[in-house]
Amino acid sequence: MRWEYRDSGLRDVVVVATTLRLEPAARGDLEADVRRHLAWRKVGTPFDEPCCGSVFRNPEPPSGEERRTAGQLIDAAGLKGFTIGRAQVSPMHANYIVNLGGATAADVQRVIDAVHQRVQQQFGVELELEVKLLG
């Protein structure tokens, strides 16, 4: 079965039952794998700072063009470090908005709006929110 980012061979299919085959592994090997994965994530994402995770979904590339992630587009638009109030596009990963301390929901919303507008203007790409806004 084909598996890709946000897609699989299960499109337009309803799964009503499945069988899984799990293979045992040594506890130490599993723990080492988890440590490697967490270290990789920590290097590239601002998990030590207050943030809500990835803000925008990665867009589908126009036909014939190379896939660019939301973070790559935001970075290419020169927005790493862009700040309104106390909300900032993370200098580490451009698809994260971090709270520098005391950011308001309005600060975050204005950063989201500015990022959305700049990427649309520069690249013609309509970024779609991955986070759910309440209220």
C-alpha angles and dihedrals in degrees: 000000000000116000123187138157105301092346141079143165088275097085111138090002129118114211112209099170140008141181121218125203111204123190122209120241134184113272092231092054091051093047091049090050091052091048091051091049094048092047090051091050093046093054093055105034134054097238091143090063128068107266139132098238125247109004102193132038116241106260126234109252119243113259112290095008128115117258113257120188122232088250092053092050093047090048092047088052087060095246103129105121093015106152137192115181104322097330117099139182099242114256086213100052120008095211091066126080112204130201109235088195124294098023113160127218086250090056091052092046091051091050090049091049093048093048092047092050096045095049090047092050097045102038107015089238120139106214115211121212117250092187121073115235116214127204 
